[in-house]
């Protein structure tokens, strides 16, 4: 985990990639130094416009994608998770708000060979996660609400700090992933709050040089 002496891991939010250029984008992102690809899987109702399908994992692997981090924004995550586990994704996160009991799905993800994760919307208190923090490898306290297309919530900094404190107190080892509203104006405060990982979409894909954009997210502008 980020001990404040290390730099955050950087995930490229692949929704920003041009579909007709996926092969070139995967290569460019790896050359730029990203730690992996972050896929926001949406069902068109619970989590906004439909985005990504299980077969896309096969396509991305064929282009050389190494580490794939899937974030399910769907109303019924269990059957969807099974399809992505069958494709061999590396990490699989689903929303606490979408299930009554996350235990069975966390177990299924781990048994399926992926790192299990939980995400929460900005309106969900961090304490709602506490019972499950010993069973996850990553926690994603979203900085925006994709269901309502809200702007970045500054309370995200305190929420990350709360997760850092819970991790320390519980002796747990989950990574804290900052996702939503990650760009130059929020980067330093997110990392200072305790984020171990940053998910970058627009800051990377809008840049002329992906390598510079990834470096600025990882190291800050100084």
Secondary structure, 3 states (H helix, E strand, C coil): CCCCCCCCEEEEEHHHCCHHHHHHHHHHHHHHCCCEEEEEEECCCCCCCCECCCHHHHHHHHCCCCCEEEEEECCCHHHHHHHHHHCCCCEEEEEHHHCCCCHHHHHHHHHCCCEEEEEECCCCCHHHHHHHHHHCCEEEECCCCCCCCCCCCCCHHHHHHHHHHHHHHHCCCCEEEEECCCCHHHHHHHHHHCCCEEEECHHHHCCCCHHHHHHHHHHCCC
